[in-house]
Amino acid sequence: MKRVHVAAAVIRGEDGRILIAKRPQDKHQGGLWEFPGGKVEDGEAVEVALARELEEELGIRPQAARALIQIRHDYPDKQVLLDVWEVSAFSGEPHGAEGQPLTWVSERQLLEYEFPAANKPIVAAARLPDRYLITPDDLEPSELLAGIRSALAQGVRLIQLRAPNMFDPQYRDLAVDVQGLCAGKAQLMLKGPLEWLGDFPAAGWHLTAEQLRKYAAGGRPFPEDRWLAASCHSAEELALAMQMGVDFVTLSPVQATATHPEAQPLGWDAASEMLTGCNLPAYLLGGVGPADIERAWQVGGQGVAGIRAFWPQ
């Protein structure tokens, strides 16, 4: 069965909301919502196909766009490759040129709409920022709280509280304080035993590679409306993360890093190969910083994750 190549767009308005369209009932996955786009013809560049489809479907022309994520998905009756781009500027006024209903929704509201199964990682990628702050592990709680306040003021929207040198009660107390700081401003990701999940309902969970290997066969450990991430260092671990159904991953170390000097860097080329077919938003981690975000996009990543590179000085 030939895999159908489709170009699709996460279209953002000036207010940050995202445009979605409803599929006709007589089409594959009819009646569900989708990100606008259509089939890439043989020999056609993806950007050209995307511009053509958006003009035909919506009456708009993309003016600023970048690759967001690639998804390979097998339905019982169809195999698809979704080449998804984020369109941040366009000319024209979007309208359902083919009679399809359209609506603008916030990132959070995307969860209220039913999409085809292949679109789940796109919804995650559309909701996630391009940088992921991981807190340093050699600071006192008061220093960590001060740094997190500063990071939030600078617009950081995704934070992992990483404190391996603390004992459990101290980490849990700190997590309560950080959860309060992040409320309404950023998504907090915690680390620790899965038995703690119920105690921090507003937080997501970032699994270690060891936890991923231990629990992947059992599937996703908590509901779809809570963020679940995993640390990956190999193609095998990326496959386990997809098997578990996590929402995003970190892939590391891309380059040499002071945090783990003993780890062999993957390099950008190997990271790119690993992300081909990964089907998950992935943050590149290890020896990278804000200046590497565009390169991360180019190799198929969501963006970059960092400790010192993003920590307020």
N, C-alpha and C positions, 0 to 999 in steps of 0.2 A: 504494500500500500504506500503510495507516494505521500510524503509529508507536505501539507499545504502551507506555504509561506505567507504569513499575514503581517502587514504593517499596521500597528495600532498606536493611538496617541493618548497620553494623559495630558489633557488640555487645561491649563490653569488660567483663570481670569486674573485681573489686576488685584482682586481681593483675596486671591489664594484658593478660591473654590474651584472645583473640578467638574468638567462637563462630561456627562454620561448619556448614553442613548439606549433605547429599548429595541431589542431585535424583533423583526417581524415574526409572527407566529408560524409562517410557512418556511422559515429558514432553520438550519441546524441550530439547536439550543434556543429555539424561538421563544419569545416572551420574557427572556431574561435580559438583564441590563448588561451593557458592554462599554468598553472604551472605543470610540470611533476609529474606523480604519477599514482596510480591506485587503484583498489578495495582491501579492506582488507577482507581476507577470514575469515569465522567463526572461532573463537577461536585464531586468529592470533594477536599477539601484533602489534601495529601500527608501531613501529620502525622497526620490522622485515618485515612488508609489504612494508614499504617505501624503505628499502634497496633492497628488491627483485625487486620491480617495477623499481627503478632507474637503477639497473644492467640490467634488461631486456630491458628497453626503451632506455637507454643512454650509457650503458657500464661503469658506474661509481659506486663506493662504498662510501657512506657517512662516513666521519671520525670524523666530529664534527657537531652535530645537536641538536636543541632544539625546543620545542613546540612553535608555533607562535600565532595561532588563530584557533578556531573551528567555522565552519559556518554550520548552518542548513538552508536549502533552499528548497522550494517546487516549482518545475516546474509543468505545467499542467499535464505532463505525467510521472513525476519522482520526488521522494524525495531523497535528498542527505544530508549526513553529511560529510563535508570536514574537515579532521584532517590535519592541515597545519603545517609543520615544516620548520624552517630555517636551511639550510645546508651551513655552512661556510667553510668547508674543505672536500675534497673528493679525492679519488685516481682514476686514469684513465683519459682518454680524452673523454669528452662528444661528442657523435655523434648520429644521428637519426637511432638507430638500427632497427627500424620498418619502416624506410623510411620517417619519419615525418620531416618536415623542422624545424630547430632550429635557434634561434638568441639570441645574448647577447645584452641587452639594459640597459640604465641607469634608475635610479628610475623615473626620469622625463619622459623619453620616454615611460614608461609603459602606460601613458595616450593616446598615439598615436595608441595603438593596441586595437582591439575589443575582449573582453573576455566574457564568459558566465556571466549571471547576478549574479550568486552565487559568482563569483570571485571578485566583486567590493570591498568588505571589505579586501580581500587579497591584492589587489593592494594598498589600503590605508596602511595596516599594513607593507607592504614591503617598503613603502616610509617613514614611520615614525621612528624616533629614539626611544630609550628605556628610555629617560628622557625628562621631560617637565618642563622648568623653568618658574615659576610664580614670577613676581617682587614683592618685599615688598611694603606695602602701606604707610610706615611712613618715606619715604626719600624725600629729595628735588630733583627737576629735575636734577640738576648737579650730585648728587650722583647716581641717577638712571642711567644716561647716562654712568657714569664711570664704574658702576657695569656691565652694559650690554656689554660695550667694553671688559671688563675683561672676562666675560662669553663666549663671542664669540671667544676670543683668546684661551680659554680652550676647544673649540670645541663644545659648546652647539649649537644645530641645531633647537630647537623649543622653542620659548619664548612667553609668554603671558604678555602683558603690563597691569598690574592690578593696578589701582590707584584710588580707590573709594573715597579717601579724597580730590581729586582735583575737581575743578569746570570744566565744559565742555570745555571752550576755552583753558584752561591750558592743559587739557588732550589731546585735539586735536593737539595743538602745539607740545607737547612732542611726540605724535604718529608720526608726520611728521619726527622728528629728528631720532627716533628709527627705522622707516621704512628705512631711509637712511643708518643707521648703519648695519642693517640686510641684505641689498641687496646683493645677491649672497653668503651669508654665512649661514643664518638661516631663518626659516619661522616665521614671526611675526603674532601673534594672538591678535586682539584688542577686547575690550568690549565696549558696548555702544548701543545707539539707532540704529535700522536697517536703519534709514534714512541716516546714515553716510556711508553706504556701498560703495556708488559710489565715495566717496571722497578719499578712500584708496585702490585703485585697486590691489596693490601688497599684501595686508594683508588678512589673514583669519579672521574669526569672532568666538569668543567664547561666546555662549549664556549663560545667567544666567538660573537657574532652573525656575525662574519666566517667563522669555522670552520663554523658551521651552514650558511651559504650555500654554502660551498665543497664540503662533504661530504654534504649532505642527500640528494642524488640517489643516492648509493651505499648508502644504508641505514645501519643501526646498525653502528658500527665494532668493537664487541666484545660479549662474551656477555651474556645477559639477567641473569645473577646479579651483575653489577657495575653500580653506579649510574651513569647518564648523564644530565646536565642540560645546559641551554642558556640563554644570555641572549637574551631577546627584547624588542623595542621596538615591534612592530607586529603587526597581524593576519597579514601575510604571513609574518613570521618564526615566529609561532605555528604556522601551517600547515606550514612546513618542519620544525619540531620534531616535529609529529605524523607527518609523512612519514618522518622518520628513525627514529622509534620511541624517542625519549628518554623517561626516566622522570618528569622534572619540569622546570619552567622557572622562570626569574625574568622578571617583566614590569616594565619600568621606562622612564623615571622616572614614578612616579605623581604625585609632587609635586616642587616645586623642591628641588634638592639641592646642597650645597656641593661634593660630589665631581665633579659634572658641571654646573656653573652654566650652560653654554651650551645644555644640552638642554631642549627644550620639554616641559613636564610633560603627561602624558596626562590627568590628572584621574581621579577615581574613577568617574564615569559611563562614560567611554570605556573604562577598564580593565574594567568590568563587561561592556560590550558585547563586547569582544574575547574575554573568557573564556567567553562563551556559545558552546557547541559546541566548545570547545578540547579537551575530553576528557583533559586532563593536569592533575595537581596543579601549581598555580602560586603562587609566592611573589611578593607585591607588594613592590617595591623602589623606594627613592627618596623621601626625606623622610618616612619612616614609622618607627614604633617599636613597642614592646610594647603601648602603649595603642591601637594600630590593629588588633590581631589580630582582634577581633570584627567590625570593619568589613570587613576583608579576607574573613572568612568570608561575610559578607552579600553581597559582590559576586562570590562564586564562587571565592575563593582558598583555598589550603591554609593560608596564614598570611602572615607578613611576613619579609622579609630585610632585614638592615641591617648597616652598618659601625659607625659611632660609636654608634648607638642601642643596640647589644648588646655593645659592647666594654667589658670591666670597667674601671672608673675607679680 
